[in-house]
Amino acid sequence: MDPSTLDPTTTRPRLARHVRLTFCRTRQKPILQLPETVVVLNGSGGTILELCDGRRTVAEIEAELAARYRTVPDDEVQRFLTRLAARRCVELAHD
């Protein structure tokens, strides 16, 4: 999926059913657990995915991150979610 096709005002991301977000104490980082795979996330990736509950839009997630961190680079959230959607870790529902 091309990030330019993702409408941040109507797209509501959530973790796919077979994916679990958790914290790895050994690595001290958030991770995604998939069948037979573990994806180690950086701090911002974990924070983005914590907000992906299927209720918030991408724009609302970006606004929440901007409020917490003062700045969010242009399209960072959209590119991140698009990459995870391509790997079937995230589902992108549209209104």
Secondary structure, 3 states (H helix, E strand, C coil): CCHHHCCCCCEEEEECCCCEEEEECCCCEEEEEECCEEEECCHHHHHHHHCCECCCCHHHHHHHHHHHHCCCCCCHHHHHHHHHHHCCCEEEEEC
